[in-house]
Amino acid sequence: MISVVLPTYNEREGIAELIDEILGVCRASGLEAEVVVVDDDSPDGTAAHLEATYRREPRVRVHVRKGERGLATAIRRGLEMARGEVVVVMDSDGNHDPALLPLMVRLTDEFDIVIGSRYVLGGGMLTSRLRYWLSYAFNLFIRAVLGLRVHDSLSGYLAFRPGLLERLPRDRVFYGYGDYAIRFLHALVRQGCRVIEVPAVYRFRKGGESKTRFLVYFWTYLASVLRLRLLGR
């Protein structure tokens, strides 16, 4: 079985469509799957909507966090709840294409971490060109400063076996926003983990408003990279 972890905050408008797509892809590929949704008590009623929609669907589990918010800690909670032999972390807005799931899961037989990457041949973004090039430039910066031979450290579309979590200092990795992925990859690559990137094309979100504003998080990401370079954590 695989576990797909979806952190949510105000994603009521498009999340059920994404979950249906994930389950459909897995069913068509012969993959037994569960979807673990970790919702930060969304004011728009995301959790209640999902609980009502999937009340008879045991493959969808919804966990609501009260008094706690944050992308990275929500992902950590979902990973700790996951029961699958392979875990996949995806954005909950539909940017990440579930069609890649069968390939990414299959590649975990040979690689420790599989990344859905915008910056390998065949990857890209259908959405903002500005965001594409800003993220591309920052990924070049990450590679130069950390020597991390990964083209898309900010992808957030990751597949791996849960045993890898035992090799991580979780409190020093899972905090903040998308910068957690930089720390995640840096820690595991330093331990010799094998990484492969497969081309991913970001799609338009399925509803709601984007919470990923690169310029807003730029200084947080920059500080994370410099801290890794200077302190190794």
VOZA-99692 format. One record per residue: x, y, z of N, C-alpha, C in turn. Coordinates in steps of 0.001 Angstrom, whole numbers, padded with zeros to 6 digits, always signed. Example, Ala and Ser with C-alpha at 12.3 -4.5 7.8 and 13.67 -1.06 7.14 Angstrom:
2
+013190-005690+007800+012300-004500+007800+013200-003300+007800+012850-002250+007080+013670-001060+007140+012900+000030+007870
***
This chain:
233
+000833-001196+000000+000000+000000+000000+000870+001249+000000+000373+002303-000642+001051+003589-000583+000170+004572+000197+000821+005548+000799+000120+006605+001517+000441+007935+000855-000594+008659+000461-000417+009994-000111-000804+011007+000954+000145+011861+001319-000058+012849+002370-000400+014197+001747-001530+014761+002165-001981+016056+001661-002183+017015+002836-001317+018013+003009-001556+019047+004017-002524+020084+003457-003543+020451+004226-004545+021375+003690-004791+022559+004617-005101+023677+003990-005591+024865+004685-006410+025664+003678-007693+025719+003901-008622+026418+003002-008538+025892+001558-008728+024581+001416-008694+023950+000093-010016+023258-000234-011092+023694+000405-012395+023052+000204-012796+022994-001269-012484+024041-002021-013007+024172-003374-012532+023081-004329-011293+022601-004152-010776+021656-005135-010224+020354-004592-010229+020188-003259-009521+019051-002677-010189+017712-002991-011504+017649-003005-012176+016375-003280-011906+015921-004712-011883+016851-005630-011567+016504-007017-010165+015914-007119-009211+016497-006374-007845+015973-006385-007791+014572-005781-008459+014367-004659-008453+013050-004015-009068+012000-004935-010162+012347-005581-010773+011410-006532-009800+011059-007648-009047+012047-008097-008069+011809-009158-006952+010888-008680-006477+011124-007467-005431+010269-006889-005916+008829-006775-007091+008642-006207-007619+007290-006034-007878+006623-007389-008310+007396-008374-008558+006841-009701-007279+006382-010371-006220+007188-010278-004924+006814-010856-004400+005548-010184-004497+005500-008862-003997+004328-008135-004799+003079-008482-006092+003218-008563-006942+002070-008919-006603+001553-010313-006440+002477-011269-006136+002076-012640-004756+001432-012757-003863+001770-011831-002493+001239-011874-002312+000018-010983-003379-000387-010306-003287-001545-009434-002586-001261-008122-002547+000015-007718-001902+000393-006465-002948+000518-005362-002744-000213-004290-003574-000006-003112-003108+001281-002447-004024+002163-002114-003614+003478-001627-004535+003982-000534-003976+004821+000315-004742+005624+001247-004323+007073+001068-005244+007979+001355-004947+009403+001328-005087+009927+002749-004008+010522+003248-003981+011071+004601-004011+012594+004489-005114+013177+004890-005265+014634+004842-005023+015193+006245-004119+016139+006339-003880+016825+007608-004310+018272+007419-005393+018630+008077-005984+019954+007893-005757+020818+009131-005295+022039+008894-005015+022957+010000-006256+023764+010389-007361+023018+010636-008609+023618+011102-009040+024760+010182-009111+024462+008896-009409+025471+007879-010732+026184+008148-010738+027521+008141-011983+028266+008341-013025+028025+007259-012592+027586+006068-013552+027369+004983-014255+026016+005062-013952+025239+006106-014640+023964+006294-014095+022825+005457-012815+022891+005094-012204+021830+004290-012406+020455+004935-012080+020349+006213-012153+019050+006891-013575+018508+006937-014529+019356+007299-015919+018910+007380-016427+018460+006010-016029+019180+004982-016411+018818+003612-015878+017434+003246-014628+017177+003581-014023+015885+003254-014623+014763+004085-014859+015031+005352-015445+013996+006216-016831+013597+005717-017584+014572+005227-018908+014265+004694-018817+013548+003352-017895+013987+002512-017751+013411+001171-017259+011976+001234-016342+011690+002157-015695+010371+002191-016045+009584+003452-017226+009820+003985-017596+009138+005231-017672+007627+005060-017867+007155+003832-017921+005712+003579-016709+005230+002797-015668+006027+002796-014455+005687+002045-013282+005530+003018-012976+004290+003409-011914+004077+004408-010520+004439+003906-010389+004611+002590-009063+004944+002059-008709+006417+002277-009655+007211+002727-009407+008633+002972-009521+008897+004472-008428+009349+005066-008423+009686+006483-008156+011177+006642-008933+011814+007474-008816+013260+007689-008454+013518+009150-007355+014201+009342-006914+014569+010692-006918+016087+010792-007611+016620+011791-007697+018072+011982-006813+018473+013164-005922+019425+012895-005062+019936+013960-005685+021216+014522-005837+021246+015829-006391+022412+016511-005253+023203+017156-005239+024500+016915-004257+025358+017565-002848+025194+017046-002699+024589+015883-001362+024406+015303-001466+024579+013799-000540+025342+013237-000526+025552+011807+000893+025500+011289+001004+025207+010003+002317+025198+009369+002439+024030+008418+002901+024308+007218+002991+023275+006193+003896+022129+006614+005097+022457+007064+006082+021416+007357+005631+020505+008497+005079+021079+009565+004646+020243+010689+003408+019430+010316+002567+019969+009425+001422+019188+008954+001894+017983+008148+002893+018180+007314+003451+017065+006538+004050+016026+007478+004783+016497+008466+005370+015540+009428+004274+014711+010094+003183+015370+010499+002099+014638+011151+001519+013592+010195+001325+013980+008940+000793+013035+007968+001710+011858+007733+003005+012118+007680+003974+011038+007485+003962+010074+008670+003800+010606+009857+003775+009756+011048+002477+008952+011139+001421+009438+010521+000155+008705+010493+000099+007667+009377+000937+007822+008372+000866+006985+007170+001121+005520+007494+000391+004640+006809+000521+003199+007030+001118+002477+005827+001413+003223+004767+001880+002609+003534+003337+002211+003548+003697+001338+002640+005093+000932+002465+005879+001991+001700+005166+002841+000977+005743+004001+000307+004868+005194+000660+005509+006329+000951+004752+007550+001224+005040+008563+000128+004021+009304-000227+004141+010348-001239+003595+011636-000648+004374+012704-000747+003924+014022-000301+003566+014835-001536+002367+015400-001538+001893+016207-002660+001307+017515-002148+001297+018534-003006+000533+019740-002716-000948+019422-002822-001746+020110-002039-003183+019836-002023-003969+020721-002983-003270+021564-003751-003960+022481-004652-004113+021941-006065-003561+020766-006347-003671+020192-007675-002524+020532-008602-001541+021327-008133-000375+021631-008967+000365+020354-009373+000487+019415-008436+001196+018167-008699+000258+017177-009389+000713+016603-010473-000115+015714-011292-000086+014292-010740-001220+013758-010286-001255+012392-009764-000864+011334-010794-000901+011670-012085-000527+010692-013106+000899+010184-012922+001736+010954-012224+003125+010542-011981+003259+009512-010865+002201+009331-010084+002304+008475-008897+002811+007063-009196+002266+006349-010175+002745+004978-010406+004242+004907-010706+004737+005828-011526+006168+005841-011840+006996+006161-010607+006603+007170-009857+007377+007563-008681+007412+006446-007653+006279+005790-007454+006235+004681-006492+007118+003530-006961+007047+003209-008239+007866+002114-008776+009362+002393-008607+009758+003644-008768+011171+004001-008676+011718+003921-007252+010838+003880-006252+011327+003730-004879+011914+002340-004641+011715+001424-005582+012369+000112-005482+013868+000237-005715+014286+001267-006455+015689+001422-006828+016344+002660-006241+015541+003632-005836+016078+004885-005307+015440+005189-003954+016180+005928-003135+015676+006266-001803+014649+007389-001846+014877+008368-002714+013977+009519-002808+013683+009784-004280+012413+009949-004590+011987+010284-005951+011343+011670-005902+011791+012554-006784+011302+013930-006800+010597+014196-008125+009418+014772-008060+008761+015282-009257+009318+016661-009534+010151+016781-010562+010967+017978-010766+010525+018794-011970+010453+020106-011769+010152+021039-012868+011368+021310-013737+012562+021003-013224+013779+021492-013858+014669+020395-014429+014061+019286-014782+014734+018289-015613+013977+018236-016934+014607+017657-017939+014026+017637-019273+012619+017061-019258+011676+017828-019765+010285+017403-019783+009444+018012-018686+010090+018638-017685+009369+019276-016597+009030+020721-016931+008238+021358-016076+007897+022753-016305+006711+023182-015473+006139+024325-015837+004979+024871-015146+004020+025462-016161+002748+025169-015993+001727+025775-016837+001245+027093-016250+001671+027380-015025+001150+028532-014301+002056+029751-014479+002555+030316-013427+003294+031579-013473+004700+031419-014033+005012+032148-015087+006374+032136-015620+007335+032812-014645+006848+033867-013973+007694+034550-012999+008093+033598-011884+007122+032865-011345+007426+031911-010280+008379+030825-010779+008176+030398-012016+009051+029369-012592+010510+029826-012580+010765+031029-013077+012144+031496-013201+012736+031911-011863+011927+032451-010962+012440+032770-009631+012854+031499-008893+012003+030487-008973+012320+029223-008322+013522+028554-008976+013613+028654-010299+014764+028087-011019+016058+028744-010549+016056+030078-010446+017256+030796-010010+017627+030414-008579+016600+030256-007716+016915+029911-006334+017430+028486-006228+016935+027599-007060+017476+026238-007070+018937+026219-007500+019305+027082-008446+020719+027203-008824+021546+027675-007629+020985+028608-006880+021664+029111-005676+021867+027985-004661+020833+027161-004451+020938+026048-003513+022053+025089-003940+022092+024791-005222+023116+023868-005722+024506+024445-005537+024669+025743-005768+025981+026376-005651+026441+026449-004200+025538+026798-003298+025913+027007-001900+026056+025691-001148+025155+024754-001386+025147+023510-000618+025788+022341-001357+026066+022519-002648+026592+021400-003424+025583+020277-003548+024306+020619-003431+023237+019623-003489+022890+019373-004947+023168+018195-005430+022983+017907-006850+021548+017496-007147+020670+018415-006848+019244+018236-007097+018776+019464-007867+018021+019251-008928+017591+020370-009761+016396+021114-009182+015558+020424-008402+014352+021056-007868+014170+020692-006406+014888+021407-005552+014792+021171-004114+013512+021747-003517+012779+022540-004289+011563+023181-003799+010307+022542-004366+010448+021412-005030+009302+020779-005669+008207+020432-004676+008555+019734-003611+007562+019283-002645+006796+018040-003056+007079+017529-004251+006440+016300-004735+007457+015180-004544+007316+014422-003461+008340+013483-003019+007736+012113-002753+008491+011072-003118+008108+009696-002804+009297+008990-002180+009048+008242-001118+010128+007530-000433+009512+006512+000516+010353+005656+001057+009884+004669+002029+009999+005260+003433+009017+005029+004292+008963+005730+005577+010145+005475+006499+010878+004401+006261+012058+004142+007086+013077+005259+007040+013061+006055+005975+014003+007174+005866+013811+008188+006989+012598+008282+007492+012328+009263+008547+013135+008985+009799+013477+007718+010013+014260+007367+011194+015682+007913+011110+016092+008313+009922+017450+008830+009728+017505+010351+009806+016364+010961+010110+016289+012427+010110+016162+012987+011524+016808+014129+011774+016517+014889+013003+015233+015684+012767+014096+015081+013025+012816+015612+012550+012520+017027+013032+012862+017319+014286+012579+018663+014799+013397+019723+014076+014530+019329+013519+015381+020292+012813+015106+020309+011320+014181+019489+010866+013828+019437+009443+012413+019968+009207+011462+019468+009978+010053+019759+009704+009565+020978+010484+009934+022124+009979+009380+023388+010482+009386+024376+009324+008620+025447+009474+008573+026442+008418+007616+026061+007305+007965+026482+006102+007106+026265+004948+007816+025312+003986+007929+025674+002712+008542+024767+001742+010025+024565+001935+010635+025388+002799+012068+025231+003070+012374+023912+003773+011337+023268+004350+011590+021968+004978+012184+020987+003956+011759+021088+002683+012213+020145+001662+013704+020288+001403+014216+021512+001504+015660+021726+001341+016404+020989+002444+015943+021148+003667+016601+020480+004802+016453+018966+004706+015276+018512+004289+015007+017083+004130+016002+016462+003140+016107+017058+001972+016999+016516+000942+018454+016644+001342+018816+017771+001922+020214+017985+002329+020653+016935+003337+019805+016682+004340+020171+015717+005382+020340+014317+004821+019438+013912+003930+019479+012538+003431+020537+012342+002347+020752+013338+001514+021804+013217+000498+023172+013136+001163+023368+013874+002241+024641+013812+002973+024896+012419+003537+023817+011660+003762+023959+010299+004272+024109+009274+003148+024178+009759+001924+024392+008860+000799+023138+008311+000173+021993+008883+000482+020743+008397-000118+020727+008665-001616+020142+007741-002356+020069+007842-003818+018815+008602-004214+019000+009626-005053+017908+010497-005457+017736+010436-006970+016501+010405-007409+016221+010530-008842+015106+011560-009021+015229+012351-010073+014198+013336-010404+013494+012916-011687+012179+012963-011653+011390+012660-012843+010682+013938-013269+010515+014156-014572+009908+015409-015025+008459+015551-014572+008165+016720-014005+006807+017040-013562+006433+018409-014113+005225+018514-014593+004708+019792-015081+003641+020268-014104+003884+021401-013473+002908+021956-012546+001654+022384-013294+000509+022002-012758-000774+022345-013363-001382+023546-012635-002472+024060-013199-003211+025115-012522-003914+024522-011310-003990+025300-010245-004642+024815-009041-006127+024570-009308-006729+023698-008521-008103+023281-008763-009137+024203-008123-008708+025126-007296-009649+026048-006666-008985+026778-005528-009651+027798-005019-009107+028549-003899-007963+029453-004312-007261+029972-003308-006171+030896-003545-004844+030260-003177-003816+030569-003960-002492+030031-003698-001924+030609-002413-001262+029741-001631-000581+030188-000430+000936+030147-000604+001384+029751-001804+002813+029700-002103+003202+030975-002830+003726+031929-002080+004172+033190-002662+005685+033264-002472+006408+033000-003552+007854+032834-003445+008515+034066-002832+008112+035245-003268+008755+036461-002772+008509+036659-001275+007337+036216-000793+007030+036338+000631+007960+035458+001457+008242+034256+000942+009061+033305+001694+010542+033366+001336+010906+034268+000445+012285+034298-000052+013296+034365+001087+013102+035262+002040+014090+035447+003100+014150+034232+004018+013005+033573+004219+012999+032349+005016+013803+031255+004319+013598+031110+003014+014333+030111+002243+015825+030429+002239+016144+031707+002050+017549+032123+002029+018223+031815+003360+017546+032151+004458+018112+031879+005780+018321+030386+005998+017402+029576+005502+017522+028122+005658+018755+027588+004935+018976+028073+003715+020133+027621+002939+021435+028056+003603+021501+029302+004056+022727+029808+004687+022990+029103+006007+021934+028783+006739+022098+028054+008002+022657+026657+007741+022154+026010+006710+022689+024686+006348+024149+024776+005964+024494+025819+005237+025882+025981+004782+026823+026247+005957+026377+027051+006901+027241+027458+008011+027221+026467+009172+026038+025903+009455+025879+025062+010638+025607+023604+010313+025255+023323+009059+024927+021953+008673+023562+021508+009130+022714+022481+009557+021363+022129+010037+020435+023333+009924
***
